[in-house]
Amino acid sequence: MGTQACGKCQAKFEMRLMGVTVVETAGTPPKPFRLWKADSYACPICNAELITNFSHEPLAENYEENFEQMMDAIPDGKRRVLYSPTYLAQTVGHETKYVRTYGHNPNL
Protein backbone atom coordinates (compact mmCIF):
# COMPACT_ATOMS: atom_id res chain seq x y z
CA MET A 1 0.00 0.00 0.00
CA GLY A 2 1.26 3.48 -0.80
CA THR A 3 1.34 6.21 1.81
CA GLN A 4 -2.13 7.36 2.86
CA ALA A 5 -2.62 10.71 4.57
CA CYS A 6 -5.53 12.32 6.38
CA GLY A 7 -6.96 15.15 4.28
CA LYS A 8 -7.97 17.11 7.37
CA CYS A 9 -4.83 16.76 9.50
CA GLN A 10 -2.18 16.04 6.83
CA ALA A 11 -0.87 13.22 9.03
CA LYS A 12 0.13 9.78 7.77
CA PHE A 13 -2.39 7.04 8.58
CA GLU A 14 -1.15 4.37 11.00
CA MET A 15 -2.07 0.69 11.05
CA ARG A 16 -4.68 -0.03 13.75
CA LEU A 17 -6.11 -3.49 13.07
CA MET A 18 -5.18 -6.17 10.60
CA GLY A 19 -7.89 -8.56 9.52
CA VAL A 20 -11.10 -6.64 10.19
CA THR A 21 -14.22 -8.14 8.65
CA VAL A 22 -16.19 -5.81 6.40
CA VAL A 23 -19.92 -6.49 6.03
CA GLU A 24 -20.99 -5.22 2.61
CA THR A 25 -24.68 -4.37 2.50
CA ALA A 26 -27.18 -4.04 -0.32
CA GLY A 27 -30.67 -2.62 -0.61
CA THR A 28 -32.83 -0.32 1.43
CA PRO A 29 -33.07 -1.09 4.29
CA PRO A 30 -29.49 -2.44 4.18
CA LYS A 31 -29.08 -6.19 4.47
CA PRO A 32 -25.76 -8.06 4.74
CA PHE A 33 -24.63 -9.20 1.30
CA ARG A 34 -20.92 -10.17 1.39
CA LEU A 35 -18.14 -10.52 3.95
CA TRP A 36 -14.61 -9.30 3.19
CA LYS A 37 -11.29 -9.23 5.05
CA ALA A 38 -9.49 -5.86 5.14
CA ASP A 39 -7.14 -3.75 7.26
CA SER A 40 -7.95 -0.70 9.37
CA TYR A 41 -5.74 2.40 9.43
CA ALA A 42 -6.39 5.54 11.49
CA CYS A 43 -5.23 9.14 11.64
CA PRO A 44 -3.14 9.61 14.80
CA ILE A 45 -4.57 13.12 15.30
CA CYS A 46 -8.30 13.02 14.53
CA ASN A 47 -8.74 9.23 14.60
CA ALA A 48 -10.42 9.12 11.15
CA GLU A 49 -10.53 5.50 9.98
CA LEU A 50 -9.46 4.17 6.58
CA ILE A 51 -10.42 0.64 5.57
CA THR A 52 -8.17 -0.72 2.83
CA ASN A 53 -6.34 -3.80 1.52
CA PHE A 54 -9.56 -5.71 0.84
CA SER A 55 -9.24 -9.41 0.06
CA HIS A 56 -9.43 -10.41 -3.61
CA GLU A 57 -12.49 -12.60 -3.06
CA PRO A 58 -15.28 -12.31 -0.48
CA LEU A 59 -15.14 -14.66 2.51
CA ALA A 60 -18.83 -15.46 2.11
CA GLU A 61 -21.95 -14.30 0.28
CA ASN A 62 -25.52 -14.17 1.59
CA TYR A 63 -26.74 -17.18 -0.42
CA GLU A 64 -24.21 -19.55 1.18
CA GLU A 65 -25.43 -21.87 3.93
CA ASN A 66 -22.90 -20.78 6.56
CA PHE A 67 -23.31 -17.01 5.98
CA GLU A 68 -25.31 -16.35 9.18
CA GLN A 69 -22.86 -18.40 11.25
CA MET A 70 -19.95 -16.40 9.83
CA MET A 71 -21.79 -13.14 10.61
CA ASP A 72 -22.33 -14.22 14.22
CA ALA A 73 -18.67 -15.23 14.59
CA ILE A 74 -17.29 -11.74 13.79
CA PRO A 75 -15.87 -10.16 16.98
CA ASP A 76 -17.50 -6.78 17.75
CA GLY A 77 -14.22 -4.85 17.62
CA LYS A 78 -13.35 -6.24 14.20
CA ARG A 79 -16.66 -5.62 12.40
CA ARG A 80 -17.01 -2.76 9.91
CA VAL A 81 -20.11 -2.07 7.78
CA LEU A 82 -19.98 -0.87 4.17
CA TYR A 83 -23.34 0.62 3.18
CA SER A 84 -24.61 0.60 -0.41
CA PRO A 85 -24.50 3.90 -2.34
CA THR A 86 -28.27 3.74 -2.83
CA TYR A 87 -28.91 3.54 0.92
CA LEU A 88 -26.43 6.33 1.68
CA ALA A 89 -27.95 8.59 -0.96
CA GLN A 90 -31.34 8.20 0.71
CA THR A 91 -30.08 8.81 4.25
CA VAL A 92 -27.34 11.44 3.83
CA GLY A 93 -28.73 14.97 3.78
CA HIS A 94 -26.52 16.07 0.90
CA GLU A 95 -25.06 14.51 -2.21
CA THR A 96 -21.32 14.07 -2.63
CA LYS A 97 -19.27 12.66 -5.46
CA TYR A 98 -18.87 9.48 -3.38
CA VAL A 99 -22.54 9.06 -2.46
CA ARG A 100 -24.70 9.13 -5.53
CA THR A 101 -27.57 6.95 -6.65
CA TYR A 102 -26.95 4.80 -9.67
CA GLY A 103 -28.19 6.28 -12.92
CA HIS A 104 -28.04 9.79 -11.46
CA ASN A 105 -28.84 12.47 -14.04
CA PRO A 106 -27.17 15.78 -13.04
CA ASN A 107 -29.60 17.72 -15.29
CA LEU A 108 -32.67 16.83 -13.19
Buried (B, 14 or more C-beta within 10 A) or exposed (E): EEEEEBEEBEBEBEEBBEEBBBBBBBEBEBEBBBBBBBBBBBBEEEEBEBBEBBEEEBBBEBEBEEBEEBBEEBEEEBEBEBBBEBBBBEEEEEEEEEBBBEEEEEEE
